[in-house]
Amino acid sequence: MCTAIPSIALAKTQDGKSIVGEVETILIHELDLDYKARIDTGAKTTSIHAVDIKVSGKDSDSDDMRDHLGETVEFTTFNEQGEKARYKGKIVKVSKIRNAQGVERRYAVKMDLGWNGEHKTVAVNLRDRSKLDYKLLIGRNWLEGNYLVDVEKSDDDD
């Protein structure tokens, strides 16, 4: 359930960018769920916890994930409080992710992410984050142009 309340006095830089901390409460409007999100300037793309991922479309039997661009993907997600939602959207991108485990491909859908009354729609890739503390990781695609990160700032400062 959405509980994010816009702050009355947001910290802004001279060029109008908002200042976020390393952990922030982010509302995903399509799900009407708040997530405690880790802000990661090292991640190119924002990533959400997703399980039970199902693709439907003309090439849904193909093993090459890139064949599914434009098709529909459906998945279940939940936030840190265990609040669940099922989402269905169009695959807008297949991301190639490099991490400690190697290289993997992930589907991405467009989602509207809100923070302190501000909204930005970005591609969000789908990954099972059940073993991770944060079910939403905010990458540079959400930060760029609008936000700066202050690691000393707390989510409680908003």
HUSUL-V656857 format. One record per helix or strand of 3 or more residues. SS is the DSSP state (@ for helix, = for strand). FROM is the first residue (numbers start at 0). LEN is the number of residues. Records with the same first field share a line. If there is no record, write none. Layout:
SS=FROM-LEN, FROM-LEN
//
This chain:
==17-3, 22-6, 32-7, 45-4, 50-6, 71-7, 83-7, 92-7, 101-14, 117-10, 135-3, 146-3
@=64-4, 139-4, 154-3
//
